[in-house]
Amino acid sequence: MSDLDYNKLLKKVQSITSTKSVDEDRFKVPKADIFYEGNTTVLRNFDKIIDTLNREANHLLKFFLGSIGTAGETSGGRIIFQGKIPARTIQDKLVEYVDTYVLCSECNRPDTHLVKKGRTILIRCDACGAFRSIGSMKKKMMKTPHETLKEGSIYELTIKDIGKRGDGVAFFDKYVIYIPGSVKGSMVKVKIEKISGTVAFGRIVQ
C-alpha cells in the first residue's frame, strides 16, 4: 500500500470516528410540549420523548403520575393528566427522570438500561460498564428543595386561567390553586384553605 493510499484510508477512519462521536454527543431530550383541554393537561410529544430515552412508556407514565400526584393515561402517543399542571412542573419531572433513570452517573452518557434484581432497580451503562442503584439517586434528588404551600398562609398570586367551574387558576411551584371570584390576569392576595396533593383551594383576602 502506498503512503498516499494509507493517508486516504487514515483520513476516512478519522472522519467516521469523528462523526460517530458528534452523533453520540447529540443526545437531546425533546422539551415537554404541553397544552390544556378543559380541566386536563396534555403532554403532546410523549411518544417522541419515549423514543429518545429508550424507556418503556408505562415506566415514565407511572413516574409522572406518582411524582406529580395526579391521575392520567396515555392516548395516541400523548399523556392526558387530570387537572391543570404547570408546564414547568412536567418539564422539571422529565429532567429528574432522565437524571435518575437514563444518564450514567459515571460517564454521563445515555447508553444505559434498567436491571431489576429482586426489589432493587439498577441502571447499567453499556458505554462504561458502571452500575448504580436507582434508590441512591432518588435520595440525592430528594435533597433538592421545593417551595411548600401551607394551609392558612397568604400568598400574592397571578390568576393565569379560568377553570371549568369559573374559578380562577393560579400556579405556585408544583401546585395548582383554584380561587373563586377572581379575574384572569389579576394579581390577588390569596389565603390557602385546603391542599390536596398538588391541588389547592384558596379565597381572596384584602
ABEGO torsion letter per residue (X at the ends): XBAAAAAAAAAAAAAAAAAAAAAAAABBBBBBBBBBBEABBBBAAAAAAAAAAGBBAAAAAAAAAAAAGBBEBBBGGBBBBBEBBBAAAAAAAAAAAAAAAABBAAAGBABBBBBBBEABBBBBBAAAGBBBBAAAAAAAAAABBBBBBBBGBBBBBBBABBBAAGBBBBBBEABBBBBBGBBBGBBBBBBBABBBEABBBBBBBX
